[in-house]
Amino acid sequence: MKSIFYKQLILGLALLLFTISNLKAQYRPKFKVLAFYSKTVESAHVNFADDAIRFFKDLTIGKTFVFDITTNMDDMNDEKVKDYQLVMMLNDFPTSDAQKLAFQKYMENGGGWMGFHVAAYNDRTTKWPWFVDFLGGGVFDRNSWPPLPAKLVVEDNKHPITKALPKTFIAPANEWYQWKPSPRERKNVKVLVSLSQDNYPLGLKDILPSGDTPVVWTNTDYRMIYLNMGHGSEIFKDATQNKLIIDAFRWVVASDKKGNVFNR
């Protein structure tokens, strides 16, 4: 009898361990994101980053993915980022030569990037030609001020990022950047959303009087997406724009060269 009991006990323990192992595999996060942000930049950019961190952390419910955050840009190094499928720049960007080189290597080897607002800032004094090219060749030219809502035009309703969006929508208040030349002029740039011409003149102190103003685009040579939204505490208060942000995030992650993590 004892022999039968012990055999059943061992069998039961083995079944329990098998079940636990399967559950762990089932709930193992499928991918990892590393978000860079700074607490020492313009207060409106800090407010956005704080909101963005809460927004993306809420999406991890159920252990769908790992969302790590760091205020140390030196974490942009080969060893740190190699295990992340996506790096996110909320309100900061690489500045040292080592950080720049690590980011370039990460992207050129299939890494993913999602950048907001000031994460793409560059001007005529920027001494990082690779980054300017990465963004589509555009250099910051002018902006609207104060932050205002604006009518946006969805340019491609067949793209996975924008297929669920209306043709136009009113985005929450933001400081809108204009680039020169427009990234649209590059053949490897796909503009998905832009400012409607109906907005012009846009601004009260600093005015965008006219022109082509892409606000969401991807450089098709890389696994990346840039969104100009990212100034202040209004960005995540609109369901349509939230849908855009989530689908942009999902698209970059799903485009991993190792295969769509959502289908693994």
BAZA-91762 format. One line per 5 residues: number of its first residue (from 0); their letters; for each residue x, y, z of C-alpha. Coordinates in nm, 2 decimals. Example, Ala and Ser with C-alpha at 12.3 -4.5 7.8 and 13.67 -1.06 7.14 Angstrom:
// residues 2
0) as) 1.23/-0.45/0.78 ~ 1.37/-0.11/0.71 $
***
This chain:
// residues 264
0) mksif) 0.00/0.00/0.00 ~ 0.28/0.24/0.09 ~ 0.45/0.17/-0.24 ~ 0.13/0.26/-0.43 ~ 0.08/0.57/-0.21 $
5) ykqli) 0.43/0.70/-0.28 ~ 0.40/0.63/-0.65 ~ 0.08/0.83/-0.66 ~ 0.24/1.11/-0.45 ~ 0.54/1.13/-0.69 $
10) lglal) 0.30/1.13/-0.99 ~ 0.10/1.40/-0.83 ~ 0.40/1.62/-0.76 ~ 0.53/1.57/-1.11 ~ 0.19/1.67/-1.25 $
15) llfti) 0.19/1.98/-1.02 ~ 0.54/2.08/-1.13 ~ 0.44/2.03/-1.50 ~ 0.13/2.25/-1.45 ~ 0.33/2.52/-1.28 $
20) snlka) 0.59/2.52/-1.55 ~ 0.32/2.55/-1.82 ~ 0.16/2.84/-1.63 ~ 0.49/3.02/-1.60 ~ 0.55/2.97/-1.98 $
25) qyrpk) 0.20/3.10/-2.05 ~ 0.24/3.41/-1.85 ~ 0.60/3.48/-1.94 ~ 0.63/3.83/-2.09 ~ 0.68/3.81/-2.46 $
30) fkvla) 0.90/4.11/-2.50 ~ 1.09/4.38/-2.31 ~ 1.08/4.76/-2.35 ~ 1.34/5.01/-2.20 ~ 1.21/5.36/-2.18 $
35) fyskt) 1.45/5.65/-2.13 ~ 1.34/5.97/-1.97 ~ 1.48/6.27/-1.79 ~ 1.36/6.46/-1.48 ~ 1.59/6.76/-1.55 $
40) vesah) 1.44/6.88/-1.87 ~ 1.15/7.13/-1.94 ~ 0.87/7.07/-1.69 ~ 0.61/7.01/-1.96 ~ 0.83/6.73/-2.10 $
45) vnfad) 0.87/6.58/-1.76 ~ 0.49/6.59/-1.71 ~ 0.45/6.40/-2.04 ~ 0.70/6.14/-1.95 ~ 0.53/6.08/-1.61 $
50) dairf) 0.20/6.03/-1.79 ~ 0.35/5.81/-2.05 ~ 0.51/5.58/-1.79 ~ 0.18/5.54/-1.62 ~ 0.01/5.48/-1.96 $
55) fkdlt) 0.25/5.21/-2.07 ~ 0.27/5.04/-1.73 ~ -0.10/5.00/-1.74 ~ -0.06/4.81/-2.06 ~ 0.15/4.55/-1.89 $
60) igktf) -0.14/4.42/-1.68 ~ -0.14/4.04/-1.71 ~ 0.24/4.04/-1.76 ~ 0.20/4.09/-2.13 ~ 0.54/4.26/-2.15 $
65) vfdit) 0.82/4.41/-1.94 ~ 0.83/4.79/-1.93 ~ 1.16/4.91/-1.77 ~ 1.24/5.27/-1.72 ~ 1.57/5.46/-1.67 $
70) tnmdd) 1.68/5.81/-1.62 ~ 2.04/5.72/-1.70 ~ 2.12/5.77/-2.07 ~ 2.44/5.57/-2.01 ~ 2.22/5.27/-2.01 $
75) mndek) 2.22/5.31/-2.38 ~ 2.51/5.07/-2.42 ~ 2.55/4.74/-2.61 ~ 2.52/4.52/-2.30 ~ 2.22/4.68/-2.15 $
80) vkdyq) 2.00/4.71/-2.46 ~ 2.07/4.38/-2.62 ~ 1.78/4.20/-2.44 ~ 1.52/4.47/-2.53 ~ 1.30/4.45/-2.84 $
85) lvmml) 1.22/4.82/-2.81 ~ 1.39/5.13/-2.67 ~ 1.16/5.42/-2.61 ~ 1.27/5.79/-2.59 ~ 1.01/5.98/-2.39 $
90) ndfpt) 1.18/6.32/-2.35 ~ 1.56/6.25/-2.39 ~ 1.81/6.13/-2.65 ~ 2.17/6.02/-2.66 ~ 2.43/6.29/-2.62 $
95) sdaqk) 2.77/6.14/-2.56 ~ 2.97/5.97/-2.84 ~ 2.94/5.63/-2.66 ~ 2.56/5.66/-2.63 ~ 2.52/5.77/-2.99 $
100) lafqk) 2.73/5.48/-3.12 ~ 2.54/5.22/-2.91 ~ 2.21/5.35/-3.03 ~ 2.32/5.35/-3.39 ~ 2.45/4.99/-3.36 $
105) ymeng) 2.13/4.88/-3.19 ~ 1.91/5.02/-3.46 ~ 2.13/4.90/-3.75 ~ 2.11/4.55/-3.60 ~ 1.73/4.54/-3.60 $
110) ggwmg) 1.65/4.71/-3.27 ~ 1.32/4.90/-3.23 ~ 1.27/5.27/-3.15 ~ 0.96/5.47/-3.05 ~ 1.03/5.84/-3.00 $
115) fhvaa) 0.81/6.12/-2.88 ~ 0.83/6.49/-2.94 ~ 1.17/6.63/-2.81 ~ 1.33/6.29/-2.85 ~ 1.38/6.38/-3.22 $
120) yndrt) 1.50/6.74/-3.16 ~ 1.79/6.85/-3.37 ~ 1.89/7.18/-3.51 ~ 2.15/7.33/-3.74 ~ 2.42/7.28/-3.47 $
125) tkwpw) 2.35/6.91/-3.43 ~ 2.67/6.72/-3.49 ~ 2.52/6.38/-3.54 ~ 2.45/6.33/-3.91 ~ 2.35/5.97/-3.87 $
130) fvdfl) 2.06/6.07/-3.64 ~ 1.94/6.34/-3.87 ~ 1.94/6.09/-4.16 ~ 1.76/5.84/-3.93 ~ 1.48/6.09/-3.87 $
135) gggvf) 1.44/6.15/-4.24 ~ 1.68/6.43/-4.30 ~ 1.46/6.70/-4.14 ~ 1.61/6.96/-3.91 ~ 1.39/7.14/-3.65 $
140) drnsw) 1.28/7.47/-3.81 ~ 1.00/7.62/-3.61 ~ 0.72/7.54/-3.36 ~ 0.38/7.66/-3.26 ~ 0.33/7.82/-2.91 $
145) pplpa) 0.15/7.80/-2.68 ~ 0.05/7.43/-2.68 ~ -0.28/7.40/-2.87 ~ -0.51/7.13/-3.00 ~ -0.49/7.07/-3.37 $
150) klvve) -0.67/6.90/-3.65 ~ -0.47/6.60/-3.78 ~ -0.50/6.43/-4.11 ~ -0.45/6.05/-4.13 ~ -0.27/6.00/-4.46 $
155) dnkhp) -0.29/5.62/-4.49 ~ -0.59/5.43/-4.35 ~ -0.45/5.10/-4.47 ~ -0.13/5.10/-4.25 ~ -0.16/4.89/-3.94 $
160) itkal) -0.09/5.20/-3.72 ~ -0.37/5.41/-3.87 ~ -0.62/5.17/-4.02 ~ -0.86/5.21/-3.72 ~ -0.85/5.59/-3.72 $
165) pktfi) -1.08/5.84/-3.88 ~ -0.96/6.04/-4.17 ~ -0.92/6.34/-3.94 ~ -0.93/6.40/-3.57 ~ -0.86/6.68/-3.32 $
170) apane) -0.55/6.60/-3.11 ~ -0.51/6.74/-2.76 ~ -0.30/7.04/-2.69 ~ 0.06/7.00/-2.79 ~ 0.36/7.21/-2.91 $
175) wyqwk) 0.39/7.12/-3.28 ~ 0.73/7.10/-3.45 ~ 0.79/7.17/-3.81 ~ 1.10/7.03/-3.99 ~ 1.30/7.16/-4.28 $
180) pspre) 1.32/6.99/-4.52 ~ 1.01/6.80/-4.46 ~ 1.09/6.43/-4.39 ~ 0.82/6.35/-4.66 ~ 1.08/6.44/-4.92 $
185) rknvk) 1.28/6.13/-4.84 ~ 1.17/5.81/-5.04 ~ 1.24/5.59/-4.73 ~ 1.01/5.79/-4.51 ~ 0.64/5.70/-4.47 $
190) vlvsl) 0.43/5.98/-4.33 ~ 0.12/5.85/-4.16 ~ -0.03/6.16/-3.99 ~ 0.02/6.53/-4.05 ~ -0.12/6.87/-3.95 $
195) sqdny) -0.42/6.97/-4.15 ~ -0.38/7.28/-4.36 ~ -0.70/7.40/-4.18 ~ -0.50/7.47/-3.87 ~ -0.29/7.75/-4.03 $
200) plglk) -0.20/7.99/-3.89 ~ -0.14/7.78/-3.58 ~ -0.01/7.95/-3.26 ~ -0.03/8.28/-3.08 ~ 0.32/8.37/-2.98 $
205) dilps) 0.52/8.13/-3.21 ~ 0.32/8.07/-3.53 ~ 0.32/7.80/-3.79 ~ 0.18/8.01/-4.08 ~ 0.18/7.73/-4.35 $
210) gdtpv) 0.37/7.44/-4.48 ~ 0.40/7.06/-4.47 ~ 0.41/6.93/-4.11 ~ 0.43/6.56/-4.06 ~ 0.37/6.45/-3.70 $
215) vwtnt) 0.39/6.07/-3.72 ~ 0.62/5.89/-3.96 ~ 0.86/5.60/-4.00 ~ 1.19/5.56/-4.17 ~ 1.13/5.24/-4.35 $
220) dyrmi) 1.50/5.15/-4.34 ~ 1.46/5.09/-3.97 ~ 1.21/4.95/-3.72 ~ 1.11/5.29/-3.58 ~ 0.82/5.53/-3.53 $
225) ylnmg) 0.83/5.89/-3.44 ~ 0.53/6.08/-3.29 ~ 0.55/6.46/-3.24 ~ 0.31/6.44/-2.95 ~ 0.48/6.48/-2.61 $
230) hgsei) 0.44/6.83/-2.45 ~ 0.24/6.87/-2.13 ~ -0.03/6.67/-1.95 ~ -0.30/6.65/-2.22 ~ -0.15/6.40/-2.45 $
235) fkdat) -0.32/6.08/-2.31 ~ -0.67/6.24/-2.27 ~ -0.81/6.16/-2.61 ~ -0.92/5.80/-2.70 ~ -0.84/5.84/-3.07 $
240) qnkli) -0.49/5.96/-3.01 ~ -0.44/5.68/-2.75 ~ -0.54/5.43/-3.01 ~ -0.28/5.58/-3.24 ~ -0.01/5.55/-2.98 $
245) idafr) -0.10/5.20/-2.88 ~ -0.11/5.08/-3.24 ~ 0.22/5.25/-3.32 ~ 0.37/5.08/-3.02 ~ 0.23/4.74/-3.12 $
250) wvvas) 0.34/4.78/-3.48 ~ 0.71/4.85/-3.39 ~ 0.72/4.56/-3.15 ~ 0.55/4.32/-3.40 ~ 0.80/4.42/-3.67 $
255) dkkgn) 1.09/4.25/-3.48 ~ 1.31/4.08/-3.74 ~ 1.30/3.76/-3.52 ~ 0.93/3.74/-3.59 ~ 0.60/3.89/-3.45 $
260) vfnr) 0.61/3.83/-3.08 ~ 0.23/3.83/-3.06 ~ 0.22/3.53/-3.28 ~ 0.49/3.32/-3.11 $
***
